[in-house]
C-alpha cells in the first residue's frame, strides 16, 4: 500500500528508511525504519502532525 500524497510529502527521508530483502529473486519490503525503531508487518506507524513513530502490535 502506498502512502497518501499528503503523508508522502511530509516524510523526511533522512529519518525514514525503507528496508528491502531479496526473496526468490524478487525484492520484498521487509520493514520501515523510523529513527531507531523498525516497523515490521503488523506494527502501526503513527503520524502526529510533526513526527512519525512506531507502535508494536
Rosetta constraint file for C-alpha pairs under 8 A:
AtomPair CA 3 CA 7 HARMONIC 6.20 0.50
AtomPair CA 3 CA 8 HARMONIC 5.85 0.50
AtomPair CA 4 CA 8 HARMONIC 6.16 0.50
AtomPair CA 5 CA 9 HARMONIC 6.12 0.50
AtomPair CA 6 CA 10 HARMONIC 6.78 0.50
AtomPair CA 7 CA 11 HARMONIC 6.52 0.50
AtomPair CA 11 CA 16 HARMONIC 7.21 0.50
AtomPair CA 12 CA 16 HARMONIC 6.29 0.50
AtomPair CA 13 CA 17 HARMONIC 6.62 0.50
AtomPair CA 15 CA 33 HARMONIC 7.90 0.50
AtomPair CA 15 CA 34 HARMONIC 5.93 0.50
AtomPair CA 15 CA 35 HARMONIC 5.14 0.50
AtomPair CA 16 CA 32 HARMONIC 7.02 0.50
AtomPair CA 16 CA 33 HARMONIC 5.65 0.50
AtomPair CA 16 CA 34 HARMONIC 4.76 0.50
AtomPair CA 16 CA 35 HARMONIC 6.45 0.50
AtomPair CA 17 CA 32 HARMONIC 5.83 0.50
AtomPair CA 17 CA 33 HARMONIC 5.02 0.50
AtomPair CA 17 CA 34 HARMONIC 6.68 0.50
AtomPair CA 18 CA 29 HARMONIC 7.31 0.50
AtomPair CA 18 CA 30 HARMONIC 7.89 0.50
AtomPair CA 18 CA 31 HARMONIC 6.32 0.50
AtomPair CA 18 CA 32 HARMONIC 4.66 0.50
AtomPair CA 18 CA 33 HARMONIC 6.27 0.50
AtomPair CA 19 CA 29 HARMONIC 6.09 0.50
AtomPair CA 19 CA 30 HARMONIC 5.38 0.50
AtomPair CA 19 CA 31 HARMONIC 5.20 0.50
AtomPair CA 19 CA 32 HARMONIC 5.75 0.50
AtomPair CA 19 CA 33 HARMONIC 7.10 0.50
AtomPair CA 20 CA 27 HARMONIC 6.38 0.50
AtomPair CA 20 CA 28 HARMONIC 5.51 0.50
AtomPair CA 20 CA 29 HARMONIC 4.51 0.50
AtomPair CA 20 CA 30 HARMONIC 4.98 0.50
AtomPair CA 20 CA 31 HARMONIC 7.07 0.50
AtomPair CA 21 CA 27 HARMONIC 5.71 0.50
AtomPair CA 21 CA 28 HARMONIC 5.34 0.50
AtomPair CA 21 CA 29 HARMONIC 6.42 0.50
AtomPair CA 21 CA 30 HARMONIC 5.92 0.50
AtomPair CA 22 CA 26 HARMONIC 5.45 0.50
AtomPair CA 22 CA 27 HARMONIC 4.53 0.50
AtomPair CA 22 CA 28 HARMONIC 6.08 0.50
AtomPair CA 23 CA 27 HARMONIC 6.32 0.50
AtomPair CA 23 CA 28 HARMONIC 6.69 0.50
AtomPair CA 30 CA 40 HARMONIC 6.96 0.50
AtomPair CA 30 CA 41 HARMONIC 7.99 0.50
AtomPair CA 31 CA 38 HARMONIC 6.58 0.50
AtomPair CA 31 CA 39 HARMONIC 5.56 0.50
AtomPair CA 31 CA 40 HARMONIC 4.76 0.50
AtomPair CA 31 CA 41 HARMONIC 6.97 0.50
AtomPair CA 32 CA 38 HARMONIC 5.67 0.50
AtomPair CA 32 CA 39 HARMONIC 5.14 0.50
AtomPair CA 32 CA 40 HARMONIC 6.78 0.50
AtomPair CA 33 CA 37 HARMONIC 5.70 0.50
AtomPair CA 33 CA 38 HARMONIC 4.22 0.50
AtomPair CA 33 CA 39 HARMONIC 6.06 0.50
AtomPair CA 34 CA 38 HARMONIC 6.13 0.50
AtomPair CA 34 CA 39 HARMONIC 7.38 0.50
AtomPair CA 34 CA 52 HARMONIC 6.97 0.50
AtomPair CA 34 CA 53 HARMONIC 6.71 0.50
AtomPair CA 34 CA 54 HARMONIC 7.34 0.50
AtomPair CA 37 CA 54 HARMONIC 6.80 0.50
AtomPair CA 38 CA 54 HARMONIC 7.53 0.50
AtomPair CA 39 CA 43 HARMONIC 5.73 0.50
AtomPair CA 39 CA 44 HARMONIC 7.29 0.50
AtomPair CA 39 CA 45 HARMONIC 7.11 0.50
AtomPair CA 39 CA 54 HARMONIC 6.08 0.50
AtomPair CA 39 CA 55 HARMONIC 7.95 0.50
AtomPair CA 39 CA 56 HARMONIC 7.78 0.50
AtomPair CA 42 CA 56 HARMONIC 7.67 0.50
AtomPair CA 42 CA 57 HARMONIC 6.09 0.50
AtomPair CA 43 CA 54 HARMONIC 6.87 0.50
AtomPair CA 43 CA 55 HARMONIC 5.82 0.50
AtomPair CA 43 CA 56 HARMONIC 4.94 0.50
AtomPair CA 43 CA 57 HARMONIC 5.24 0.50
AtomPair CA 44 CA 54 HARMONIC 5.81 0.50
AtomPair CA 44 CA 55 HARMONIC 5.10 0.50
AtomPair CA 44 CA 56 HARMONIC 6.63 0.50
AtomPair CA 44 CA 57 HARMONIC 7.29 0.50
AtomPair CA 45 CA 52 HARMONIC 6.61 0.50
AtomPair CA 45 CA 53 HARMONIC 5.64 0.50
AtomPair CA 45 CA 54 HARMONIC 4.64 0.50
AtomPair CA 45 CA 55 HARMONIC 6.31 0.50
AtomPair CA 46 CA 52 HARMONIC 5.53 0.50
AtomPair CA 46 CA 53 HARMONIC 5.22 0.50
AtomPair CA 46 CA 54 HARMONIC 6.19 0.50
AtomPair CA 46 CA 55 HARMONIC 7.28 0.50
AtomPair CA 47 CA 51 HARMONIC 5.70 0.50
AtomPair CA 47 CA 52 HARMONIC 4.62 0.50
AtomPair CA 47 CA 53 HARMONIC 6.62 0.50
AtomPair CA 48 CA 52 HARMONIC 6.82 0.50
